[in-house]
Amino acid sequence: MIKQQASNEVIGLVQWTRVDLEMAEQSEQVLLKLNEEGYDAFWVGGCVRDELLGRNVDDMDITTSASPEQVMELFADCIPTGLQHGTVTVRSGGYYFEVTTFRTESEYKDNRRPSEVQFVKDIKEDLQRRDFTMNALAMDRRGTIVDPFGGQQDIREERVRCVGAASERFGEDALRMLRCVRFASVFDFKIAYNTWKGLVRQRDLLQHIAMERVRTEMVKMMAGPHPLRGLELLLRSKTLEYIKAPVQGSRFNRNLLPQIGNLTDDDVLLRWSLLLIAGQYKKDEADALLRKWTFSNDDRMRITGVLQVEELMKTVVQNHKDQVLLRSEWIVAVLTCGRQAAADWLKIQPLLPVGNLHSASAEESYQAILANAAEWSRSMPVHELKDLHITGENVLGLLQRKGGPWLGQLMKHLLRETAIGNIANQPEALTAEVKRVAADDQT
């Protein structure tokens, strides 16, 4: 709803369609206050781009001719988040907005950070420093869009294009090459010829970029609606062969990669598991790579857990076991890898090719596991040592022995046998098994 201000300035002229209305109004109040004091002010970058694309807008950045000090004088509730780069975070109505002074940048360090910024008064000079034309867009309170580099046309024609010379933009910050691929992937856009040529020519600059920043771009791409599009571009450009923790594109099964698109963005970690399987990574090699890529412990374990189950099951089916033994082996795998890993493995199996099991009996065992594994998992009475109705302390008291490695081995034996169903999870049955094992050890 349009509101009338005491100054007779009208706000609400821009009809945002993909923004939380309260956030839009609060950001407009910030622009209005800057305008009332005689400063130019615009929404800039991603919020303008996403509104034009019909995508949800999550934050609204603002750029202004006011200096950081002038912004802080105008707004009592603000945080000097990056004064050296001209950025002040302004809080309005519970929302936070980054307000950055028009600036130019020069002399980038390590192909990623400007060593010097200069504040300017012209919005077009500010937009000239930005990475891609679709991001070099600004809009004032009346809805007038400043677009000196043809960003709107590139959006209409579904194209990612550098502002000015690609060699300059990628030379300033090499991470922009991965951002270029990410935007093309998420939006399902093509990459302009000269931008693509510049990316391939300067890909070796990625060796200067921290893996944490690389991971951030890759995670956003893999979580997007068109991950295969991005993967194809990365493999074609061989970009990932030049990062600090490189990945060779030749190792990937190109026939398997398209299956990644059949996993929804709710299963984004499974997309990573399937990607690593397509790259023929074993669990330990994948774990080492994800560590270098700075994945969190939880995400790394979730991703590699699937690979661990895959390795165990390939070994199991080659032994051509009957269903009783297959069930026992599956339960051991669940105990070893965890319930989540087992469930994840079952979820991606329909996407994996069959036919590399080398024998009809192995194929039969594999199909038996797929058909029965979910029920076998549900039949397990225990999953962890804490589920047992006996404790390590009970065992020590029962046998009158001091603790040692033997105790851990015995407890794992009890867990395995109870999970399979060979022993009831009752104190009497567990005590009897402890005594039997102890007696066997003494003979």
Buried (B, 14 or more C-beta within 10 A) or exposed (E): EEEEEEEEEEBBEBEBEBBBEEBBBBBBBBBBBBBEBEBBBBBBBBBBBBBBBEBEBEBBBBBBBBBBEBBBEBBEEBBEBBBEBBBBBBBBEEBBBBBBBBBBBEEBEEBBEBEEBEBBEEBBBBBBBBBBBBBBBBBBBEEEBBBBBBBBEBBEEEBBBBBBEBBEBBBBBBBBBBBBBBBBBBBEBBBBEEBBEBBEEBBEBBEBBBBEBBBBBBBBBBBBEBBBBBBBBBBEBBBBBBBEBBBEBEEBEEEBBEBBBEBEEEBBBBBBBBBBBBBEBBBEBBBBBBEBBBBEEEBBBBBBBBBBBBBBBEEBBBEBBEEEEBBBBBBBBBBBBBBBBBBBBBBBBEBBEEEEBEEEBBBEBBEBBBEBBEEBBEEBEBBEBEEBBBEBEBBBEBBEEEEEEBBEEBBEBBBBBBBBBEBBBEEEBBBEBBEEBBEEEEE
